[in-house]
Amino acid sequence: MARVVTFGEIMMRLSPPLYTRFTDAKGFEMNYGGGAANVAVSLAKFGINTAHITKLPKNDFGEACVNELRGRGVGTSAIVRGGERMGIYYAEKGAAQRPGRVIYDRKNSSINEISVSELDFDKIFDGAEWFHFTGISPALSQNVLDVLIAVLKETKRRGITVSCDLNYRKKLWTNERAGEVMSNLMQYVTVLISNEEDCESVFGLYASDSDINSGGISVDGYKSLALLLMKAFPSIKSTAFTLRRSYTASWNGWGGLFVDADGEYQSRYYDISVIVDRMGGGDAFAAGLIYGLLSGNGGQYAVEFAAAASCLKHTVQGDFNNVTAMEVETLISGGGSGRVVR
């Protein structure tokens, strides 16, 4: 029985080694990644029973992906097999003043052929307390959106807490379409997670006195934005933001903010001076927040755990955050010196 269930596409990630550019690449390193799947893997690593809903092709690549998730502790019984292909994304790492780049190749990927009839809700949600999805899924196709709505209606019927990471992707849809769809989906969402810019892209709402391009972040502006979101969408009971100060592609400031009816909570600020891989950083934050809230230790603990987990993700290669809850707790308690553990 899964305590947390996630939904979304998982893709094959191909990256040139180290900091090689696409145009110079002679080979690619292969990993797997996908917003909601990244959350499931992180939570499983923290010891939470998780399961992931998606559709993968019935071929060797699909089988390898299922094995990867299963090997990382994620329940795979809700993964449907079939469809044309697995989506691919190519990731080029940035360095210093050169930004990273992503190229998607996901047209006709298997998840676009998923259907409600393939999902056994009684089995999938047996014992489930939490459901998580991202704004990427409804942007993929009308069919995926329709299935997601059916899943969300089921979570509402069962009284399951729902979290959503806005995760706006301009290569998938327009601001207008995203605003229309996501505004409708907010009726099912209890916990909304966003970064420094997605609320403006999706809802046209932004934090005052902040400029993400220069690294200027107004925490008070984001506190006001959180309250505005919860007023606009009454089903949302709490809102969290990652607060990234991008100095260069290799050097970021990092923290988080969590707001609910009980108060406003800001995490410790982390200066990440060497970024190994920032892909999946927001998903690691989401997983940390879910873990912290499920622990029942309050909003301050939840945002501290989320920010610390995501900080560590920036030091891990690949989309998955391969760190334990104990490692996160150690960082929270001040163990961020990087000294060798013997």
LOKE-689298 format. One record per residue (C-alpha): residue number from 0; chain; y, x, z. Coordinates in nm, 4 decimals, decimal comma, always signed. Layout:
% LOKE-689298
SITE:n:chain:py:px:pz
SITE:NUM:A:Y:X:Z
...
***
This chain:
% LOKE-689298
SITE:n:chain:py:px:pz
SITE:0:A:+0,0000:+0,0000:+0,0000
SITE:1:A:+0,3302:+0,1491:-0,1099
SITE:2:A:+0,6240:+0,1297:+0,1280
SITE:3:A:+0,8710:+0,2109:-0,1520
SITE:4:A:+0,8293:+0,1066:-0,5160
SITE:5:A:+1,0407:+0,2519:-0,7981
SITE:6:A:+1,0874:+0,1446:-1,1608
SITE:7:A:+1,1946:+0,3378:-1,4687
SITE:8:A:+1,1153:+0,5631:-1,7607
SITE:9:A:+0,9697:+0,9073:-1,6980
SITE:10:A:+1,0260:+1,1621:-1,9720
SITE:11:A:+0,9048:+1,4997:-2,0815
SITE:12:A:+1,1741:+1,7600:-2,0218
SITE:13:A:+1,1917:+2,0631:-2,2499
SITE:14:A:+1,4241:+2,3470:-2,1487
SITE:15:A:+1,4941:+2,6904:-2,3003
SITE:16:A:+1,4035:+2,9587:-2,0451
SITE:17:A:+1,6726:+3,0761:-1,8044
SITE:18:A:+2,0167:+3,0264:-1,9612
SITE:19:A:+1,9129:+3,0452:-2,3258
SITE:20:A:+2,1093:+2,8180:-2,5582
SITE:21:A:+1,9367:+2,5588:-2,7766
SITE:22:A:+2,0382:+2,7453:-3,0912
SITE:23:A:+1,8745:+3,0668:-2,9667
SITE:24:A:+1,5594:+2,9156:-2,8158
SITE:25:A:+1,2208:+3,0474:-2,9305
SITE:26:A:+1,0263:+2,8381:-2,6818
SITE:27:A:+1,0667:+2,5700:-2,4156
SITE:28:A:+0,9500:+2,5196:-2,0582
SITE:29:A:+0,8037:+2,1740:-1,9970
SITE:30:A:+0,8577:+1,9552:-1,6902
SITE:31:A:+0,8719:+1,5815:-1,6240
SITE:32:A:+1,1685:+1,3830:-1,5022
SITE:33:A:+1,3213:+1,0385:-1,4761
SITE:34:A:+1,5737:+0,8925:-1,2338
SITE:35:A:+1,3510:+0,6544:-1,0370
SITE:36:A:+1,0402:+0,8713:-1,0697
SITE:37:A:+1,2350:+1,1631:-0,9218
SITE:38:A:+1,3136:+0,9421:-0,6218
SITE:39:A:+0,9469:+0,8485:-0,5819
SITE:40:A:+0,8373:+1,2138:-0,5878
SITE:41:A:+1,0986:+1,3130:-0,3285
SITE:42:A:+1,0003:+1,0315:-0,0953
SITE:43:A:+0,6318:+1,1179:-0,1302
SITE:44:A:+0,7169:+1,4768:-0,0373
SITE:45:A:+0,8922:+1,3416:+0,2734
SITE:46:A:+0,5744:+1,1555:+0,3693
SITE:47:A:+0,6688:+0,8051:+0,2486
SITE:48:A:+0,4008:+0,6048:+0,0669
SITE:49:A:+0,5449:+0,5409:-0,2802
SITE:50:A:+0,4442:+0,3898:-0,6128
SITE:51:A:+0,6118:+0,3998:-0,9533
SITE:52:A:+0,6239:+0,1328:-1,2250
SITE:53:A:+0,6509:+0,2501:-1,5861
SITE:54:A:+0,4642:+0,2581:-1,9166
SITE:55:A:+0,3255:+0,5733:-2,0751
SITE:56:A:+0,1356:+0,6339:-2,3994
SITE:57:A:-0,2397:+0,6427:-2,3870
SITE:58:A:-0,2657:+1,0045:-2,5002
SITE:59:A:-0,2922:+1,3493:-2,3465
SITE:60:A:+0,0795:+1,3708:-2,2658
SITE:61:A:+0,0719:+1,0374:-2,0871
SITE:62:A:-0,2407:+1,1429:-1,8984
SITE:63:A:-0,0827:+1,4736:-1,7956
SITE:64:A:+0,2230:+1,2895:-1,6644
SITE:65:A:+0,0130:+1,0470:-1,4600
SITE:66:A:-0,1799:+1,3408:-1,3175
SITE:67:A:+0,1476:+1,5145:-1,2284
SITE:68:A:+0,2766:+1,2136:-1,0357
SITE:69:A:-0,0578:+1,1560:-0,8673
SITE:70:A:-0,0736:+1,5219:-0,7688
SITE:71:A:+0,2656:+1,4897:-0,6026
SITE:72:A:+0,1545:+1,1945:-0,3941
SITE:73:A:+0,3014:+0,9070:-0,5956
SITE:74:A:+0,0914:+0,5949:-0,6452
SITE:75:A:+0,0137:+0,5452:-1,0146
SITE:76:A:-0,1796:+0,2163:-1,0226
SITE:77:A:+0,1299:+0,0318:-1,1534
SITE:78:A:+0,1694:+0,2674:-1,4502
SITE:79:A:+0,0789:+0,0782:-1,7664
SITE:80:A:-0,0731:+0,2677:-2,0582
SITE:81:A:+0,0119:+0,2060:-2,4221
SITE:82:A:+0,2990:+0,2174:-2,6675
SITE:83:A:+0,4023:+0,4744:-2,9247
SITE:84:A:+0,5198:+0,7816:-2,7395
SITE:85:A:+0,6667:+0,9488:-2,4368
SITE:86:A:+1,0422:+0,9984:-2,4342
SITE:87:A:+1,1712:+1,3552:-2,4427
SITE:88:A:+1,4914:+1,5112:-2,3267
SITE:89:A:+1,6086:+1,8646:-2,3906
SITE:90:A:+1,8085:+2,0327:-2,1146
SITE:91:A:+2,0198:+2,3443:-2,1613
SITE:92:A:+2,1449:+2,5017:-1,8395
SITE:93:A:+2,5127:+2,5751:-1,8047
SITE:94:A:+2,6567:+2,8821:-1,6382
SITE:95:A:+3,0016:+2,9605:-1,5007
SITE:96:A:+3,2547:+2,7862:-1,7286
SITE:97:A:+2,9933:+2,6790:-1,9888
SITE:98:A:+2,8626:+2,3283:-1,9045
SITE:99:A:+2,5002:+2,2248:-1,9317
SITE:100:A:+2,3915:+2,0047:-2,2203
SITE:101:A:+2,1324:+1,7308:-2,2692
SITE:102:A:+1,9867:+1,5948:-2,5949
SITE:103:A:+1,7742:+1,2792:-2,5798
SITE:104:A:+1,4798:+1,1885:-2,8015
SITE:105:A:+1,3556:+0,8627:-2,6524
SITE:106:A:+1,3655:+0,6086:-2,9353
SITE:107:A:+1,0572:+0,3823:-2,9385
SITE:108:A:+0,9287:+0,5297:-2,6129
SITE:109:A:+0,6468:+0,3390:-2,4441
SITE:110:A:+0,8496:+0,1823:-2,1657
SITE:111:A:+1,0325:-0,0293:-2,4237
SITE:112:A:+0,7036:-0,2134:-2,4838
SITE:113:A:+0,6329:-0,2935:-2,1183
SITE:114:A:+0,5746:-0,6617:-2,0388
SITE:115:A:+0,5686:-0,8702:-1,7214
SITE:116:A:+0,2123:-0,9790:-1,7993
SITE:117:A:+0,1012:-0,6178:-1,7503
SITE:118:A:+0,2299:-0,6092:-1,3912
SITE:119:A:+0,0342:-0,7459:-1,0945
SITE:120:A:+0,3137:-0,8143:-0,8437
SITE:121:A:+0,0770:-0,8996:-0,5593
SITE:122:A:-0,0818:-0,5553:-0,5815
SITE:123:A:+0,2377:-0,3660:-0,6634
SITE:124:A:+0,4390:-0,5099:-0,3739
SITE:125:A:+0,1607:-0,5323:-0,1162
SITE:126:A:+0,3217:-0,3838:+0,1967
SITE:127:A:+0,6410:-0,2837:+0,0136
SITE:128:A:+0,9693:-0,2733:+0,2069
SITE:129:A:+1,1961:-0,1169:-0,0526
SITE:130:A:+1,2483:-0,1218:-0,4309
SITE:131:A:+1,4633:+0,1267:-0,6226
SITE:132:A:+1,5897:+0,1324:-0,9800
SITE:133:A:+1,8729:+0,2978:-1,1724
SITE:134:A:+2,1251:+0,1893:-1,4325
SITE:135:A:+1,9343:+0,3847:-1,6947
SITE:136:A:+1,6517:+0,1298:-1,7217
SITE:137:A:+1,8552:-0,1763:-1,8250
SITE:138:A:+2,0352:+0,0387:-2,0821
SITE:139:A:+1,7131:+0,1265:-2,2671
SITE:140:A:+1,6445:-0,2080:-2,4373
SITE:141:A:+1,6674:-0,5822:-2,3894
SITE:142:A:+1,2947:-0,5930:-2,3211
SITE:143:A:+1,3169:-0,3413:-2,0360
SITE:144:A:+1,6116:-0,5354:-1,8967
SITE:145:A:+1,4136:-0,8606:-1,9079
SITE:146:A:+1,1187:-0,7031:-1,7264
SITE:147:A:+1,3498:-0,5471:-1,4678
SITE:148:A:+1,5110:-0,8851:-1,3985
SITE:149:A:+1,1654:-1,0370:-1,3482
SITE:150:A:+1,0798:-0,7582:-1,1040
SITE:151:A:+1,4087:-0,8039:-0,9169
SITE:152:A:+1,3510:-1,1786:-0,8860
SITE:153:A:+1,0129:-1,0979:-0,7344
SITE:154:A:+1,1674:-0,8576:-0,4814
SITE:155:A:+1,4180:-1,1242:-0,3813
SITE:156:A:+1,1421:-1,3789:-0,3350
SITE:157:A:+0,9553:-1,1355:-0,1117
SITE:158:A:+1,2611:-1,0251:+0,0898
SITE:159:A:+1,2360:-0,6601:-0,0202
SITE:160:A:+1,5402:-0,4343:+0,0184
SITE:161:A:+1,6714:-0,3196:-0,3205
SITE:162:A:+1,8702:-0,0039:-0,3930
SITE:163:A:+2,0338:+0,0832:-0,7230
SITE:164:A:+2,1818:+0,4098:-0,8458
SITE:165:A:+2,4371:+0,3204:-1,1150
SITE:166:A:+2,3526:+0,6318:-1,3230
SITE:167:A:+2,5767:+0,5411:-1,6178
SITE:168:A:+2,4716:+0,7063:-1,9461
SITE:169:A:+2,7304:+0,6752:-2,2221
SITE:170:A:+2,4736:+0,7755:-2,4861
SITE:171:A:+2,2737:+0,4601:-2,4074
SITE:172:A:+2,5389:+0,1870:-2,3961
SITE:173:A:+2,9086:+0,1083:-2,3831
SITE:174:A:+3,1214:+0,0659:-2,0726
SITE:175:A:+3,1653:-0,3011:-2,1565
SITE:176:A:+2,7939:-0,3726:-2,1930
SITE:177:A:+2,7128:-0,1720:-1,8810
SITE:178:A:+2,9707:-0,3669:-1,6822
SITE:179:A:+2,8364:-0,7011:-1,8010
SITE:180:A:+2,4707:-0,6214:-1,7300
SITE:181:A:+2,5124:-0,4305:-1,4050
SITE:182:A:+2,7502:-0,6906:-1,2612
SITE:183:A:+2,4764:-0,9501:-1,3121
SITE:184:A:+2,2103:-0,7274:-1,1536
SITE:185:A:+2,4198:-0,6643:-0,8411
SITE:186:A:+2,3130:-1,0056:-0,7033
SITE:187:A:+1,9755:-0,8467:-0,6229
SITE:188:A:+2,1076:-0,5168:-0,4805
SITE:189:A:+2,1438:-0,4420:-0,1088
SITE:190:A:+2,2269:-0,0701:-0,1255
SITE:191:A:+2,4439:+0,0627:-0,4090
SITE:192:A:+2,4488:+0,4355:-0,4840
SITE:193:A:+2,6966:+0,5995:-0,7175
SITE:194:A:+2,8564:+0,9309:-0,8009
SITE:195:A:+3,2216:+1,0251:-0,8431
SITE:196:A:+3,2720:+0,8545:-1,1788
SITE:197:A:+3,0132:+0,5833:-1,2489
SITE:198:A:+3,1944:+0,2985:-1,0742
SITE:199:A:+3,4903:+0,3504:-1,3030
SITE:200:A:+3,2680:+0,3683:-1,6129
SITE:201:A:+3,0691:+0,0572:-1,5213
SITE:202:A:+3,2981:-0,1673:-1,3170
SITE:203:A:+3,6417:-0,0291:-1,4003
SITE:204:A:+3,6929:+0,0570:-1,0320
SITE:205:A:+3,7873:+0,4051:-0,9179
SITE:206:A:+3,8730:+0,6054:-0,6081
SITE:207:A:+4,2456:+0,6680:-0,5814
SITE:208:A:+4,3830:+1,0221:-0,5471
SITE:209:A:+4,0698:+1,1795:-0,6953
SITE:210:A:+4,0303:+1,3920:-1,0088
SITE:211:A:+3,6686:+1,4891:-1,0739
SITE:212:A:+3,7636:+1,7325:-1,3520
SITE:213:A:+3,9732:+1,9446:-1,1175
SITE:214:A:+3,7357:+1,9032:-0,8237
SITE:215:A:+3,9832:+1,6935:-0,6276
SITE:216:A:+3,8044:+1,4343:-0,4111
SITE:217:A:+3,9799:+1,1852:-0,1829
SITE:218:A:+3,7306:+1,0676:+0,0783
SITE:219:A:+3,9680:+0,7906:+0,1845
SITE:220:A:+3,9808:+0,6761:-0,1772
SITE:221:A:+3,6032:+0,6468:-0,1873
SITE:222:A:+3,5952:+0,4624:+0,1442
SITE:223:A:+3,8331:+0,2057:-0,0028
SITE:224:A:+3,6239:+0,1869:-0,3193
SITE:225:A:+3,3093:+0,1164:-0,1156
SITE:226:A:+3,4767:-0,1734:+0,0623
SITE:227:A:+3,6057:-0,3062:-0,2701
SITE:228:A:+3,2540:-0,3000:-0,4178
SITE:229:A:+3,1023:-0,4825:-0,1219
SITE:230:A:+3,3736:-0,7464:-0,1479
SITE:231:A:+3,3207:-0,7889:-0,5236
SITE:232:A:+2,9411:-0,8133:-0,4865
SITE:233:A:+2,8557:-0,9850:-0,1542
SITE:234:A:+2,4826:-0,9049:-0,1765
SITE:235:A:+2,5661:-0,5336:-0,1377
SITE:236:A:+2,5542:-0,4488:+0,2317
SITE:237:A:+2,6106:-0,0741:+0,2029
SITE:238:A:+2,7421:+0,1751:-0,0507
SITE:239:A:+2,6873:+0,5495:-0,0832
SITE:240:A:+2,8585:+0,8114:-0,2970
SITE:241:A:+2,7710:+1,1661:-0,3842
SITE:242:A:+3,0889:+1,3739:-0,3655
SITE:243:A:+3,0634:+1,6673:-0,6039
SITE:244:A:+3,3405:+1,9208:-0,6432
SITE:245:A:+3,2630:+2,0984:-0,9712
SITE:246:A:+3,4302:+2,4373:-0,9715
SITE:247:A:+3,2014:+2,5773:-1,2418
SITE:248:A:+2,8560:+2,4943:-1,3773
SITE:249:A:+2,7138:+2,7489:-1,1321
SITE:250:A:+2,9244:+2,6679:-0,8268
SITE:251:A:+2,9714:+2,3214:-0,6761
SITE:252:A:+3,0857:+2,1702:-0,3520
SITE:253:A:+2,8569:+1,8942:-0,2324
SITE:254:A:+2,8603:+1,6130:+0,0191
SITE:255:A:+2,8095:+1,2415:+0,0615
SITE:256:A:+2,9677:+0,9265:+0,1974
SITE:257:A:+2,7979:+0,6126:+0,3291
SITE:258:A:+2,9748:+0,2874:+0,4161
SITE:259:A:+2,8284:-0,0278:+0,5706
SITE:260:A:+2,9408:-0,3063:+0,8033
SITE:261:A:+2,9039:-0,0763:+1,1044
SITE:262:A:+3,1300:+0,2004:+0,9801
SITE:263:A:+3,2053:+0,4868:+0,7440
SITE:264:A:+3,0002:+0,8051:+0,7574
SITE:265:A:+3,0728:+1,1356:+0,5843
SITE:266:A:+2,8181:+1,4158:+0,5597
SITE:267:A:+2,8617:+1,7838:+0,6179
SITE:268:A:+3,0097:+1,9640:+0,3176
SITE:269:A:+2,7932:+2,2221:+0,1368
SITE:270:A:+2,9228:+2,5067:-0,0766
SITE:271:A:+2,6473:+2,5644:-0,3358
SITE:272:A:+2,7441:+2,9000:-0,4814
SITE:273:A:+2,4309:+2,9514:-0,6953
SITE:274:A:+2,2874:+2,6475:-0,8711
SITE:275:A:+1,9311:+2,6931:-0,9961
SITE:276:A:+1,8988:+2,3449:-1,1522
SITE:277:A:+2,1267:+2,0467:-1,0920
SITE:278:A:+1,9110:+1,7953:-1,2830
SITE:279:A:+1,7864:+1,5329:-1,0398
SITE:280:A:+2,0499:+1,6136:-0,7779
SITE:281:A:+2,1692:+1,2545:-0,7563
SITE:282:A:+1,8114:+1,1268:-0,7409
SITE:283:A:+1,7411:+1,3636:-0,4516
SITE:284:A:+2,0443:+1,2171:-0,2745
SITE:285:A:+1,9143:+0,8637:-0,3334
SITE:286:A:+1,5701:+0,9552:-0,2000
SITE:287:A:+1,7216:+1,1211:+0,1056
SITE:288:A:+1,9372:+0,8175:+0,1738
SITE:289:A:+1,6404:+0,5788:+0,1451
SITE:290:A:+1,4364:+0,8012:+0,3768
SITE:291:A:+1,7200:+0,8165:+0,6268
SITE:292:A:+1,7774:+0,4408:+0,6260
SITE:293:A:+1,4048:+0,3679:+0,6594
SITE:294:A:+1,3968:+0,5956:+0,9639
SITE:295:A:+1,6278:+0,3556:+1,1464
SITE:296:A:+1,8444:+0,6383:+1,2769
SITE:297:A:+2,1719:+0,4962:+1,1471
SITE:298:A:+2,4221:+0,5631:+0,8725
SITE:299:A:+2,5337:+0,9084:+0,9833
SITE:300:A:+2,1793:+1,0410:+0,9874
SITE:301:A:+2,1032:+0,8788:+0,6507
SITE:302:A:+2,3972:+1,0371:+0,4687
SITE:303:A:+2,3424:+1,3754:+0,6358
SITE:304:A:+1,9784:+1,3728:+0,5266
SITE:305:A:+2,0740:+1,2603:+0,1751
SITE:306:A:+2,3370:+1,5310:+0,1275
SITE:307:A:+2,1163:+1,8066:+0,2687
SITE:308:A:+1,8155:+1,7014:+0,0589
SITE:309:A:+2,0279:+1,6997:-0,2545
SITE:310:A:+2,1864:+2,0336:-0,1671
SITE:311:A:+1,8386:+2,1866:-0,1530
SITE:312:A:+1,7460:+2,0208:-0,4840
SITE:313:A:+2,0119:+2,2336:-0,6557
SITE:314:A:+1,7986:+2,5362:-0,5643
SITE:315:A:+1,4750:+2,3961:-0,7129
SITE:316:A:+1,3713:+2,4296:-1,0768
SITE:317:A:+1,2853:+2,1044:-1,2547
SITE:318:A:+1,3826:+1,7417:-1,1905
SITE:319:A:+1,1588:+1,6915:-0,8868
SITE:320:A:+1,2900:+1,7880:-0,5427
SITE:321:A:+1,0027:+1,9918:-0,4061
SITE:322:A:+1,1246:+2,0206:-0,0462
SITE:323:A:+0,9852:+1,8787:+0,2779
SITE:324:A:+1,1579:+1,6643:+0,5377
SITE:325:A:+1,1311:+1,9561:+0,7793
SITE:326:A:+1,3204:+2,1824:+0,5384
SITE:327:A:+1,5932:+1,9200:+0,5101
SITE:328:A:+1,6119:+1,8814:+0,8876
SITE:329:A:+1,6410:+2,2590:+0,9246
SITE:330:A:+1,9381:+2,2665:+0,6899
SITE:331:A:+2,1030:+1,9766:+0,8745
SITE:332:A:+2,0666:+2,1631:+1,2027
SITE:333:A:+2,2506:+2,4630:+1,0605
SITE:334:A:+1,9716:+2,6643:+0,9010
SITE:335:A:+2,1454:+2,7325:+0,5715
SITE:336:A:+2,1661:+3,1096:+0,5833
SITE:337:A:+1,8908:+3,1596:+0,3261
SITE:338:A:+1,7140:+3,4173:+0,5417
SITE:339:A:+1,3468:+3,4718:+0,4623
SITE:340:A:+1,1177:+3,2511:+0,6719
SITE:341:A:+0,8220:+3,4587:+0,8016
***
